[in-house]
Amino acid sequence: MIVLTDDQAIVVHRLLTCILLNETYRLADVEDALIWLFPENRQILCPFDSLWAKNLAQEIVQGLSNRP
């Protein structure tokens, strides 16, 4: 389980929103989020998780784009 402070959660939320909407975001926010979300001792259990997440993000963006 990942526990973030309020400030960290705000940065991650803003970053993910910008990525999903294809808006500009700060590289420093990406670097910080990677450190917060992937501590050194954490292992990725499934190599397809990132592909699944990317596909889901693309579906969300398409859904938002198609809204009237």
N, C-alpha and C positions, 0 to 999 in steps of 0.2 A: 504494500500500500504506500502511496506517495502522499506526503502531507506537505502542503505549501502554505506559506504565510499569506496574508491578505494581499500584500504588495506583489508577491510572486504570482499569485493567482490572477491578479489584474494584468500583469505583463503577459502571462501565457494566454489569457483570454484575448487580449488585444492582438497579440501576435497571430494566433490561430484565425481570428476573424479577418485580419489583413491578408493572410495567406489564402484563405478560402475565397475572398472577394477579389483576389489578384491586385491588392493595393500595396503601396510602398510600406516597408517595415524596416526596422533597424537591425543590422547584423548583430549588434551587441545583445539585443533581446533574444535572438536565436541562440547565441553562444550561452547566455545565462540560462535559458530554458533547457538546453541540453545538459548543462551541469546539474540543474535541479531535478530533471526527470530521469537521468541515467547515471546514478552514482557508480563509482568504479566497480563495486562488487556486484552490481546487477547484471544478469545475463539475459540476453534476448532468447526467449523460449522457442520462438517460431520465426524463421527467416521470412515468412510470408506476411507477418504482421504489418510491416511498413507498406507493402504493396496493397494490402487490404485497406489500410488507412488512407492511402493515396486515392484509391478507387472510390472510397466512400466520400472523401472530400470533393472529388470531381462531380459525383452525383449530387451532392448538396449544392455546389455552385451552379450546376445546370438547373436544378430545381429552383434556386433563387432567381436565376436569369429568366426563367420561363414564366415567372409570376406576372400577372397583369398589373 
